[in-house]
Each structure stands twice: as C-alpha cells, then as structure tokens.
Amino acid sequence: VDDALRDAMGKLKGRLLAGVIVSLGVRRDEKAVEPLAKLLVDADPDVAQAAARALGKIGTSAAAKALEGALAAVPAANMPALCEGIFRAAESLAAKGRREDAIAIYDRLRGLQSAPHQVRTGAVRGAILTRGKDGPALLQEYLRSEDYLLFAAAVRTAQEMPGREVAKV
C-alpha cells in the first residue's frame, strides 16, 4: 500500500494529491519523507500543508529536519501547518526517547521571533515539559518574562507539572 501511495504522488495534483499525502502521514511511511519534503514548497497550499502535517506524523529525525529546513521559505499562509508538523515531530521524537532532539526543536522554535505567538508559546511549553527534571529552571525564566504571552504559557505549563520543585518556582 505504501509503495502504491508513494507512486501516486507523482501522478496526482491538488486535492487528490493532498489526500494521498495525508494517507502517507497516517501510515507513518518513513520512505515518503524525501518526496514529502519536496512538496513543502508546492505552489498549492493544500499540498504543502498536507505534506507538513504528514511529515510531522511520520515524526522521524529526517522528517523534523525537512520541516525545519522549510521554515525560512514558507509562505505565511502555510506557517501554521508547518509548525504543527514540527510540533508533532518533536512530540514523536520525545516519545521515542529522543528528548535531546525534541528539546533542540522546541528551543529553535521558541527563539524564532518571526513565528506566530501561538508557535512560540507552544514551543515554550514543549521545551519546559520535555526537559523533565530540568524543566523548572526554564519555567522560572519564563515566569520572569516581560512578554505576557510567554509568561502566560509558563503559568499554564506549571499547572501540568507535578512536584514540589515546581511549587517552589
């Protein structure tokens, strides 16, 4: 099935292509990473956004790198889908025990000044939670932030964190 879906990517356009891309993401086809990465810059926003989300669902290091590589050139209309894909990839990497890779992704996103505020606040949350026992130090930094949105993200994140260390912060 995966072979047939990858083959179909070269023969379809528009919504049909987007549907195939979604299916590849649902199936988490790692062999589709390279052709999907090429579609991140497709002129059709439906195709580019589907590719971003599919790569996020695949969630490998290669998929995350492809997504991050597209950040500089992504049109504003596709930025939310691209960042959604990056978040999904980071979550997948963390779940697979690749915390350092996930933290690196979150750290890049939270430092990306051009990103929409929901991306930066989501990255703050991910960076704090993924750090585990080292999260409270970063939490403390954002609880002192003068940027209200980042401060609010830290407050909400603190509510998800157990332990006395968090209460002390």
Secondary structure, 3 states (H helix, E strand, C coil): CHHHHHHHHCCCCHHHHHHHHHHHHHCCCHHHHHHHHHHCCCCCHHHHHHHHHHHHHHCCHHHHHHHHHCHHHCCHHHHHHHHHHHHHHHHHHHHCCCHHHHHHHHHHHHCCCCCCHHHHHHHHHHHHHHCHHHHHHHHHHHHCCCCHHHHHHHHHHHCCCCCHHHHHC
